[in-house]
Amino acid sequence: MPRRTRPTREEQNALRRAFYERIGRGDMTIPEAMKAMREMTGLTQAEFAAHRGVSRRVIQDIERGTGNPTVESLNSVAKLFGLQVGFVPIRRNEAAPPTSG
């Protein structure tokens, strides 16, 4: 399979802005985020995996939504983008009830 054409600097910046906006809104699944991060770099799954120190299978399974990656694997990939795995609220259509405190 031929290597993907890497995005231009302008395309990378646009992809990066859209990525961080969606992440900030909590509007992105892990498979979507993994694919978006890889596409920003213009790398194949195998190249991206080698660059991040995980197997190609880990990247492939995460992008398909069939993987069960370790926190360590996710952090290895996310670190490049200034992110780490953490507890985040589950998105719901209704507003969260106020907390007492």
N, C-alpha and C positions, 0 to 999 in steps of 0.2 A: 504494500500500500504506500503510495507516495506521501511524503511529508506535507503537512499542512502549510499553507502560506501564513507566515506570522503577520499579525495585525500591525498596522502602522502605529507610530507613537500617538497620533490623534485618535485612532480607533481604540488603542489600549486605554487611553485616558477616558474616553467616553464609556467604554465597558467598565472600567474601574469605578467611575462616578455612579453608574447605574447599579453596580454590584453593592457598593457601600450604602446607597440609598435604600435598596431592598433589604439589606441586612439590618439597617437601622430601624426599618419598619417592622422587622420580624416577618417579612413577606417572602421568605426563601427557604426551601427545604434543604436538607443536607445534600441529597443528590443534585439538586439544581445549583447549589453553591459550589460543589466540587467541580461540576462541568464548567461553570462560569469561571472559576479560578484557573482551570486548565486552559480554557479558550483565551483568556486574557494573555497567557504566556505564548500561545501559538504552538504549544507542544502536543505531541501525541500522548496517549495514555502511558505508553512505555517510557517515553522521554520524561514526562512529568513525574512518574513514579520513581525513576532513577534519580532525578533531581531532588526529590523529597525524601529519599531513603526508605521507600516502601515498595511493595511488589506491584506490578502492573495489575494483578488480579484484585488487589485491594482497591485501586482506583476504579477499575472496571465495575466491581461489585457495588461500590458506593454510588457511582453514577447511575447504575441500573436500579438502585434502591433495594438490592437484594443482599447487600453486605451487612456484616455485623462488626464494623471496625472498632478497634480499641480506641480509647481516649488518646493514647500515645500516638497512634497513626493519624487521627484527626488533627491533633495539635501539631504534628510534624508538617502536615500540609498547610494548615491555617496560619502557622507562624510567619510564613513568607508574606502574608497579607495583613500582618499585625493583629491577628485574631487568635483566640483560644476557645476551647470548649468550656462551656459554663452552663449554669442553670438559668434558663430564661422562661418567662411566663408563656403558657400555652395560649395561642391566639384564640380568641372567642369573639363571637359576633356581639355579645352583650358586654357592657362595661363591668369591670370587676367590682365586687362590693367593697365599701370602704373598710379599712382595718382600724381596729381600736388600739390605742397604744399610748 
